[in-house]
Structure formats: C-alpha cells, structure tokens
Amino acid sequence: MPYDLEAKGTTYRSGTPASGTESLVFEVYSESGGAHPVTGYQAFNYDLGKGVAITFDALFKPGTKPVEVLDPIVERELKKRGHEIPQRFNDVGAKAYQNFALTDDAVIFFFAQGLLLAQVDGPLEVSVPRTELASVLA
C-alpha cells in the first residue's frame, strides 16, 4: 500500500516588519491506507518586536475566557458555510484553537480534520475579525 505525507507552509504577517508578528502554518496531509486521508495543522507565531513566541495563552488577556468568546463565533461561521454542528460542539476546549495565524485584520484558526466536525467534513479554517476578539485579545 503506498503511503503519502505532504507538508505545505504558509506565512502570515501583521504590523510592521520590525515590530509586528509573523505566523507560519504548516498544513500536513497524510494518507496511510485508511478510509480517508487526514489533514492537520501546526502553527508557529512570533512577536518580532519582543522576540518571543506567541502562544494561545499569550494571545489573550490573563483572566479572560477566550474559548467562551471563540466557540459561538466559529460555530456561527461554520453554520453559514452549511455545516451541521454537533450538539457538543467543542469537546477539547482551548486545545482546538492552538493553531492560529495573525493578520492585521483577523486571527485565523486552523482545525484538523475531525477536531470540531465529522472527519468527512475535512480540515477547517475560520478567520475571526480582531474586532470580535477585542475584549479578550492581549
């Protein structure tokens, strides 16, 4: 049985080259003989001005509950695309949002196949305007 593993990287930027952010998102496609190939993501975010990595926890103000803000926004966007939303939408909590990229206008979240919706729905990408996250962004 032939197996296939492919990785493709995409970069995103926000702010100025000296003090903004840079994100690198790897899309990883794997075909190992199962019923469906699987696509997942691995994202890396970096604050160019401070010289530090930006994690999910660092992206949001301490003491806030970003998942409570993100879940309804992402659910709404997926419904607009015609996806059927399961009753228990996000069983993994903050872990679902670990792969993201920053742009001047949005935070783009990348969800591996089967993470939020059924495996057959494929991988998902949801762009959330920064204005909708203003109350919780650090």
C-alpha positions as CSV (number, residue, x, y, z in Angstrom):
1,M,0.0,0.0,0.0
2,P,1.5,3.4,-0.9
3,Y,1.6,6.0,1.8
4,D,1.7,9.7,1.3
5,L,2.9,12.5,3.7
6,E,2.9,16.1,2.4
7,A,3.6,19.4,4.3
8,K,3.0,22.9,2.9
9,G,3.9,26.1,4.8
10,T,2.1,29.4,4.5
11,T,3.3,32.6,6.2
12,Y,1.1,35.4,7.5
13,R,2.2,38.8,8.9
14,S,0.7,41.7,10.9
15,G,2.0,45.1,11.8
16,T,5.4,46.4,10.7
17,P,8.4,44.2,9.7
18,A,10.3,45.4,12.8
19,S,7.6,45.3,15.5
20,G,4.7,43.2,14.1
21,T,4.1,39.4,14.1
22,E,4.9,36.6,11.7
23,S,3.0,33.3,11.6
24,L,4.0,30.1,9.8
25,V,1.3,27.5,9.4
26,F,2.1,24.0,8.1
27,E,-0.7,22.1,6.5
28,V,0.1,18.4,6.9
29,Y,-1.6,15.9,4.6
30,S,-1.3,12.1,5.4
31,E,-2.7,9.1,3.5
32,S,-1.9,5.9,5.3
33,G,-4.5,3.5,3.8
34,G,-7.4,4.3,6.0
35,A,-10.9,5.3,4.9
36,H,-10.0,8.9,4.3
37,P,-6.7,10.9,4.1
38,V,-6.2,13.2,7.1
39,T,-5.1,16.8,7.1
40,G,-3.9,18.7,10.2
41,Y,-2.1,21.9,11.0
42,Q,0.9,23.0,13.0
43,A,1.2,26.8,13.5
44,F,4.1,28.9,14.9
45,N,3.6,32.6,15.8
46,Y,6.3,35.1,16.7
47,D,6.3,38.6,18.0
48,L,9.1,40.3,16.0
49,G,9.3,43.3,18.3
50,K,9.6,41.4,21.6
51,G,11.5,38.5,20.1
52,V,9.2,35.9,21.6
53,A,6.8,33.1,20.5
54,I,3.1,33.9,20.7
55,T,1.1,31.0,22.2
56,F,-2.6,30.7,22.6
57,D,-2.4,31.8,26.2
58,A,-0.2,34.8,25.4
59,L,-2.7,35.9,22.7
60,F,-5.4,36.6,25.2
61,K,-5.6,38.8,28.3
62,P,-5.0,36.9,31.6
63,G,-8.2,36.0,33.4
64,T,-10.3,36.0,30.3
65,K,-12.1,33.0,28.9
66,P,-11.4,33.2,25.2
67,V,-13.0,29.8,24.4
68,E,-16.3,31.2,25.6
69,V,-15.9,34.0,23.1
70,L,-14.5,31.9,20.2
71,D,-16.9,28.9,20.2
72,P,-20.0,30.9,19.3
73,I,-18.1,32.9,16.6
74,V,-16.7,29.7,15.0
75,E,-19.9,27.9,15.3
76,R,-21.8,30.7,13.6
77,E,-19.3,30.8,10.7
78,L,-19.4,27.1,10.2
79,K,-23.3,27.2,10.1
80,K,-23.1,29.9,7.5
81,R,-21.0,27.5,5.4
82,G,-23.7,24.8,5.7
83,H,-22.0,22.5,8.2
84,E,-24.2,20.6,10.6
85,I,-23.0,21.5,14.1
86,P,-23.0,18.6,16.6
87,Q,-24.8,19.2,19.9
88,R,-21.4,19.1,21.8
89,F,-19.5,21.4,19.5
90,N,-16.1,21.7,21.1
91,D,-15.2,18.9,23.4
92,V,-11.5,19.7,23.5
93,G,-11.8,23.4,24.7
94,A,-8.7,25.6,24.2
95,K,-6.8,22.8,22.5
96,A,-9.0,23.3,19.5
97,Y,-7.6,26.8,19.0
98,Q,-3.9,26.1,19.3
99,N,-3.2,26.5,15.6
100,F,-3.7,30.1,14.5
101,A,-2.2,32.9,12.4
102,L,-2.3,36.6,12.9
103,T,-3.0,39.2,10.3
104,D,-3.7,42.9,10.6
105,D,-7.5,42.3,10.5
106,A,-8.1,38.8,11.8
107,V,-7.0,35.8,13.8
108,I,-7.3,32.8,11.5
109,F,-7.8,29.5,13.3
110,F,-7.0,26.1,11.7
111,F,-8.7,22.9,12.7
112,A,-7.5,19.5,11.9
113,Q,-9.9,17.1,10.2
114,G,-12.3,15.6,12.8
115,L,-11.4,18.0,15.6
116,L,-14.6,20.0,15.6
117,L,-16.8,18.4,13.0
118,A,-17.0,14.9,11.4
119,Q,-13.9,13.5,9.8
120,V,-15.5,13.7,6.3
121,D,-16.0,17.4,6.7
122,G,-12.3,17.8,6.2
123,P,-9.9,20.3,7.7
124,L,-11.3,23.8,8.6
125,E,-10.1,27.3,8.5
126,V,-12.0,30.1,10.2
127,S,-11.0,33.8,10.1
128,V,-12.2,35.8,13.1
129,P,-12.1,39.6,12.8
130,R,-9.9,41.1,15.5
131,T,-12.8,43.5,16.3
132,E,-14.8,40.5,17.5
133,L,-12.0,39.5,19.8
134,A,-11.1,43.0,21.0
135,S,-12.4,42.4,24.6
136,V,-10.1,39.4,25.1
137,L,-7.0,40.0,23.0
138,A,-3.9,40.9,24.8
